[in-house]
């Protein structure tokens, strides 16, 4: 199945998440040694998994049927060695994207209804809610230095927000197909998106698109 990769903050560990639900695996990037392997039947319904901080913990989102017949998501913070959960939060929707803030203090979760929910990473406590789009929030990217977050949606738009105040800072249109990935440059001055048609767009945060590939 597909594999998601995630480095820890220092880069000495890498998390491999097999989308077929077979395992979460942690490896050393120094010598390639496998540090841990987490197996659980719930992984078959997992959609996202990310390191928090130095790689001692993993945040993972697992979908399941809700009591009302719909879909809900259990967000867990796991010990990266044993797989034992420390914290748990239930969100009453399936989720479409997830990101960890650069300082590891926050978790942003994109939802099918166009909203973004912000959680405190330490205890997965609710922080705030942002109505960002008219359709699913398919990609999220935290700014590397400012309290800003970029959101890309299946409504074919990209927005940049101040997530502390909820202010919309930038709004970009003209995407031709579903967003597949979204990233800030290390300086935070540029924002790049690749869509389902494999077109890459790069914007200056002022407001002008500066490149398309």
C-alpha positions in Angstrom: 0.0 0.0 0.0 0.9 3.7 -0.1 3.5 4.8 2.5 3.5 8.2 4.3 6.8 9.4 5.6 7.5 11.8 8.5 10.7 12.9 10.1 10.9 13.8 13.7 12.1 17.4 14.6 15.8 16.5 14.8 15.8 14.3 11.7 17.3 11.2 13.4 14.1 9.2 13.2 11.6 8.6 10.4 8.0 7.3 10.6 6.6 5.0 7.9 2.9 4.7 7.8 1.6 2.0 5.5 -1.8 3.0 4.3 -2.9 -0.7 3.9 -3.1 -0.7 7.7 -0.3 -3.2 8.2 2.0 -1.2 10.5 3.4 2.0 11.9 7.2 1.7 11.8 9.9 3.9 13.3 13.5 3.8 11.9 16.8 5.5 12.8 18.1 7.7 10.0 21.6 7.3 11.4 22.0 3.5 10.8 18.7 2.4 9.4 17.8 0.3 12.4 14.1 -0.4 13.1 13.3 1.2 16.4 9.7 0.1 16.8 6.8 -1.5 14.9 3.2 -0.8 16.0 0.4 -3.1 14.8 -3.3 -2.8 15.6 -6.4 -3.8 13.7 -7.5 -0.1 13.9 -4.7 0.9 11.6 -6.7 -0.5 8.7 -9.0 2.6 9.1 -6.2 5.1 9.8 -5.8 8.1 7.5 -3.0 10.2 8.9 0.0 9.6 11.2 2.7 12.2 12.2 5.5 12.5 14.6 5.3 15.0 17.5 8.6 16.6 18.6 11.7 14.5 19.0 9.9 11.3 17.9 8.8 9.9 21.2 5.1 10.3 20.3 2.9 9.9 17.3 -0.4 11.5 16.5 -2.7 9.3 14.4 -6.2 9.6 13.1 -8.4 6.5 12.8 -11.8 6.5 11.2 -14.7 4.4 12.4 -18.5 4.2 12.1 -20.4 6.5 14.4 -23.4 5.5 16.5 -25.6 7.5 14.2 -24.5 5.5 11.1 -22.0 8.1 9.8 -18.3 8.4 10.2 -16.2 9.7 13.1 -12.5 9.9 13.8 -10.5 9.0 16.9 -7.4 11.1 17.2 -4.8 9.3 19.4 -1.4 10.3 20.7 0.7 7.1 21.0 4.0 6.3 22.6 6.3 5.7 19.5 8.0 2.8 21.1 5.2 0.8 22.6 2.2 2.1 20.7 0.4 2.7 24.0 -2.1 5.7 23.7 -1.6 8.7 26.0 -4.5 10.9 24.9 -7.6 10.4 22.8 -10.1 12.7 21.2 -13.2 11.9 19.1 -14.2 14.1 16.2 -17.7 13.6 14.8 -16.6 13.6 11.2 -14.1 11.8 9.0 -11.0 14.0 8.6 -9.4 15.0 5.3 -6.0 16.5 6.4 -3.8 16.9 9.5 -0.6 18.9 10.3 1.6 19.5 13.4 2.8 23.1 14.1 6.5 23.7 13.8 6.9 24.1 17.6 4.9 20.9 18.2 2.4 22.8 20.3 -0.6 22.4 18.0 -2.4 20.0 15.7 -4.6 21.3 12.9 -7.2 19.0 11.4 -9.1 19.6 8.2 -12.7 18.4 7.9 -15.0 17.5 5.0 -17.3 20.5 5.8 -14.6 23.0 5.1 -13.6 23.6 8.7 -10.3 23.4 10.5 -10.1 22.4 14.1 -7.0 23.4 16.2 -6.0 21.2 19.1 -3.3 21.6 21.8 -0.9 18.8 21.0 0.0 18.1 24.7 -3.4 16.7 25.7 -5.3 16.9 22.3 -7.5 19.6 23.9 -9.8 21.8 21.7 -8.3 25.2 21.0 -10.4 26.8 18.3 -12.4 26.3 15.1 -12.0 28.0 11.8 -14.5 28.0 8.9 -12.1 28.0 6.0 -13.8 26.8 2.9 -17.0 25.7 1.3 -15.8 22.2 0.6 -13.4 19.7 2.2 -10.0 21.0 3.5 -7.7 18.5 1.7 -4.3 20.0 2.6 -2.8 22.0 5.5 0.6 23.7 5.9 1.8 25.6 8.9 4.0 28.7 8.2 7.6 28.0 9.6 7.9 31.2 11.6 4.5 33.0 11.9 1.2 32.0 13.4 -0.2 31.4 9.9 -1.6 28.3 8.2 -2.4 27.6 4.6 -5.5 25.6 3.6 -6.2 24.0 0.3 -9.6 22.7 -0.6 -11.5 20.7 -3.1 -13.4 24.0 -3.8 -10.2 24.7 -5.8 -8.9 27.5 -3.7 -6.0 28.1 -1.4 -6.1 30.5 1.6 -3.7 31.7 4.2 -4.9 32.5 7.7 -3.7 34.0 10.9 -4.9 31.2 13.1 -4.6 33.2 16.3 -7.0 35.9 15.1 -8.9 34.0 12.4 -8.0 36.7 9.9 -7.9 35.8 6.2 -4.5 37.0 4.9 -4.4 35.7 1.3 -6.9 33.9 -1.1 -5.7 32.2 -4.3 -8.0 30.9 -7.0 -7.5 29.2 -10.4 -6.4 25.8 -9.3 -7.4 23.3 -12.0 -7.9 20.1 -10.0 -7.8 18.6 -6.5 -4.8 19.7 -4.4 -2.4 16.9 -3.6 0.3 18.7 -1.5 0.9 22.1 0.0 4.1 23.4 1.5 5.7 26.7 2.6 9.3 27.4 1.7 11.8 27.3 4.7 11.8 31.1 4.8 8.0 31.3 4.7 8.0 33.7 1.8 6.7 31.3 -0.8 3.8 28.8 -0.9 3.8 25.9 -3.3 0.9 23.6 -4.3 0.8 20.5 -6.5 -2.6 19.5 -7.9 -4.0 16.2 -9.2 -3.0 17.2 -12.7 0.6 17.4 -11.5 0.7 21.2 -12.0 2.9 23.0 -9.5 2.0 26.6 -8.5 4.2 28.9 -6.4 2.9 32.1 -4.8 4.6 35.0 -3.1 2.7 35.6 0.1 2.1 39.2 -0.9 -0.4 38.1 -3.5 1.4 37.4 -6.8 1.9 34.0 -8.3 5.6 33.7 -9.3 5.8 30.4 -11.0 4.0 27.5 -12.6 5.4 24.2 -13.7 
